């Protein structure tokens, strides 16, 4: 059986789990916390990051690489559009979120507010949080707001939507909200995406683990009925 290593409330791990649910792939989630990884973790994940996966003799790290593998390895619903232009768009949005938005949401806000004080015993860098929220994240949201012309980012529901919604979920975990007045398209998009069965199943599985952390804002999960 496919093994996915990580924690389900990680935005990047969730991306892989949602993709697996969308494609109907059975998997076993092996808990790995990057701050306290198991022996030999670097052999499976050279960067030391989650997620990683093992499928028989095949081992891979990085959420985007894993999702590409799942797309080629398994049938079921497509993660990638068939149209070349939409395919390129989906891959671009995925890359934009992972490269431009993720560092500010995950390290600039969520790490500072939750994980650094609770698990590393480090004080929150309030200046970094403020700069992330006021200067670095808004241009990313503005770009994504403008890039969303319909219900989804690349025609049909795809890896682009999974990536964006997963990152916005962790923005909520950090105690923030997508402002409906400033970003009405993103606000509606997030609720459409999280209402899909693949997300509902993944979120139902992650809710207990997220609650156990003790510092994550669970408001959106409660709103969704988890």
N, C-alpha and C positions, 0 to 999 in steps of 0.2 A: 504493500500500500504506500502511496505517496506520503512522505513525511514533510511537514512544514515546521521549521524551527523559528520561534519568536514568541511574542505575546500578542494576543488578539486586539488589544487597544492601541498598538502601534499602527500609525497610519500606513506604513509601508507593508507591514504584515497583513493588515486588514485588506489591502489592495489584492494581495495574492489569495486570501481566503474568499473574498467576494468573487474573484475570477473563478475559483474552483467551484463555488456554489452555482455560479451562472452556467458553467459548463457541465454541471452534474458529476463532478469528480469527487470520489470519496478520498478523504485524507485523514491523517492523524496529526494533531497539533502537538508538537514537542516544546514545552515551555523553555525559553531561553531568555534571560535578562542580560542585556549587554553589559551592565555595570558589574555583574558577577557571572561571567560565562562559564560553561563547563570545561573540563580539560579537553584539549584538542580542538577547541572551537575555531581557532585560526586556520586549521586545516580545512574546515568546512566553509568558513567565511573569512577569506583573507583580510578584509578590512575590519573584521570584528563586529560587523553590523548585522542587524536582523532586517528581513528574514533570510533564511537559507532553506534549501530543500534537498531531500534525497529521494530519488525514484529508482529503486533497484541499484545499479552501479553508477547511475548518473547523479552527481551532486552539483549544485549551482548556488550562487549567492546573487543578491540584488533583485528587488521586486520586479523591475522591468524585464530583466533577463528571464526570470522565472515565468512571468506571464507569457512571454514570447514562446518559451518552451511548452507551456501548457497548451497554447494555441495550436502548435504544430503536432503535439503528441496526442491530443484528445479531440474528439468530435464535440457535439453539442453546440450550444449557442456560440456565435463568433465573438471574440474580443476585439477584433480588428475589422474595419470596413473593407469590403471588396473593391470599391472604387478607389483608384490610385490617389486621387486628390484628397478624398476623405480619409484614406489611410494615412497619408502624410500629415493631414491636419490632426488626426487623433494622436499620432506619435509625437507631434510637436507640442500639443497641449500637455501630454504626459510629461515630456521633458521639461517644459516650462514650469510646471508645478514642482517637479522633483528638484530642479536646479535653482529656481528663483524664489518660490514661495516657501517651500519646505524648511529651509534653514531658519527663516524668520519666525515661522509658527512653532516649529518643534524646539529649536535651540534658543531663539530669542524670547519666547514667551512661555511655552509649556515647560521646558526644562527649568527655566528660572523660577517659575511660580510653584511648581509641584515637585519635580524630581530632585533638583539641587538641594533645597532645604530639607526634604523628607528623607532622602537616601544618601546624599553626599555630605549632609550636615554643613552645607555652604549657604551663606545668606543670598537672598535674591538680589540680582543686579538690577535694581529698579531703573537705572539709566538705560540699560539695554532693552528692558521691557518697554519703556516709554518710546525709545527710538524705533523699536520694531513696530509698535502699534501706530505710531503717529507718522513715521517717515517711510518705513521699508515695506510694510504690508499693504497699505492703501494703493500704491501704484500697481501692485500685482492684482489686487481685487478689481481695480478699474480696468485693467487689461482683460481679465477673464469676463467681466461684465460686458465689455464691448465685443468679445469673441463669441458670446452665446447668442446666436441669432434665432434659434428655435428651442425646442425642448432639450436637445442634446448638443454637444459640442461638435460632433462630426457626423451629422445625419442621424443614424441610428445609435442606440445606446452602445457604448464601446468602452475600451480601456481608458479613454480620455475622461469619461464621466466617472468611472470608478476612482480614478486618481484624484480628480478634483473633489469629489464628495468625501473621500476618505480624509483628505487634508482638512477640509472644512469641518469635519466631525471633530478633529483634534483641536481645531481653533475653539470650538465650543467647550471641549474638555478643559481648555485653559481658562475658562471663565468669560470668554468673549462671545459675541453674537454677530451674525451677518445682518447688518442694519437694512431693513426692508426699504427705507427711504433712500439710502445711498446706493444700494445694490439690489434693486427689486428682482432682476433676472436671476442672480445668484441665490437669493433668498428662496424663490420658487423652485429653482433647479434642485437645491439641496433636499427639499422635502419630496420632490418627485423621485429623486435617486434613492433616498433612504426608504421610500415606500416600496421599492421593488423587492421581490422575494429574495433575490441573492443577498441584498443588504440586510433585510429583516432577519434572515437566518444567521448571518455573520454577527449582527449586533446582538441577537438573543444569546449567542454563545459568548460574546465578550462582556456582556453586562455584569455578570458576577465578578469576573476578574477586574474590571474597571472599578467596581464598587470597593473591592478589597484594597485598592491603592490608597483610598482614603482622602485624596486631595483633588480628585478630578471632579469637574462640574458635571453632574449627572442629569442636569435639567432637560437637555434635548432627548436623552434616552427615555426619561420618564414621559416626556411629551409624546414620544413614539410608542409608548406602551410597553417598554422593556424594564 
